[in-house]
Amino acid sequence: MSGTPPTSAVFTAAVTLKPAQPEHFDLAFTATTQPCPWPKAYGGDLVAQAAAAAMRSVTDGKSLHSMHSYFLRPADIGAEVRYEVEVVRDGRGYSTRQVRGYQNGRTLYVCLAGFAAGEAGAAFHTAFADDVPDPETLPGSAEYLAERDGGSMTKESKAYWSGGRGFDMRHVPGPVYLTVEGERLPHQAVWLRPFDPLRPVDGLTDAQRDLAALAYVCDYTILEPVLRVLDLPWARPGLVTASLDHAMWFHRPGPLGDWLLYVQEAVAADAGRGLGTGRFFTRDHRHLATVVQEGLIRPA
């Protein structure tokens, strides 16, 4: 593996957009998918880039509160995606945007994004998982994989899992990289935080950047509870996975400088698809966001 220290710059590079001339809708931006050792780009690139494009189209102070996405085609790695933003509605309390991603002349991603001005109201959130070990007691991916090999894992995939994703990730129970650690239970938790402080992103406030970071990192592990209960580690030869659709709700703001706990559940698996849910919590038990995603899961 490379001796270069892991960095969160891979994320901020992904969500750095360039304005472009719109061809279909009201605004347009381009962004570049980041390196990864698979045949297609990481799905979180598309969600986070679309979130950044939608947020850059809202100029009255409303905050992103939801995204509903479909992944239509795989994206090329290290290539530009063109995001066209349609201003569907601007109301006093809420606004709506449609975002479409294009590459090689074809639509590969589409989402609706909702924005809210915010208002006074009662607060509630689900309980924090108190029985989860602290992240400092758990091995990071690099430590876990240092002396391990097997399955379809290559030198490139080992380096990517260890430090190429921009965020340190620590699993409870253990990871599902090479084998399914522990029992085949339909749930897990992942502690995560950026490898180093997140850099500013042109066109986004720090609060908007942090929302995009949640949208970016959520896709890495959301299907893992389904893989866990089916006893399908990532390095199983011939395993194919792909994101199909995705929904995310942002409940309250929170900085991403400290560890977040991503609590995940497998909901269903059948007919080559699996559905997972996830909730992001801060260490002081604030529930920041909720994710639901369906993915293709095709064993060899």
Secondary structure, 3 states (H helix, E strand, C coil): CCCCCCCCHHHHHHCCCEEECCCCCCEEEEEECCCCCCCCCCHHHHHHHHHHHHHHCCCCCCEEEEEEEEECCCCCCCCEEEEEEEEEEECCCEEEEEEEEEECCEEEEEEEEEEECCCCCCCCCCCCCCCCCCHHHCCCHHHHHCCCCCCCCCHHHHHHHHHHCCEEEEEECCCCCCCCCCCCCCEEEEEEEECCCCCCCCCCCHHHHHHHHHHHHCCCCCCHHHHHHCCCCCCCCCCEEEEEEEEEEECCCCCCCCCEEEEEEEEEEECCEEEEEEEEEECCCCEEEEEEEEEEEECC
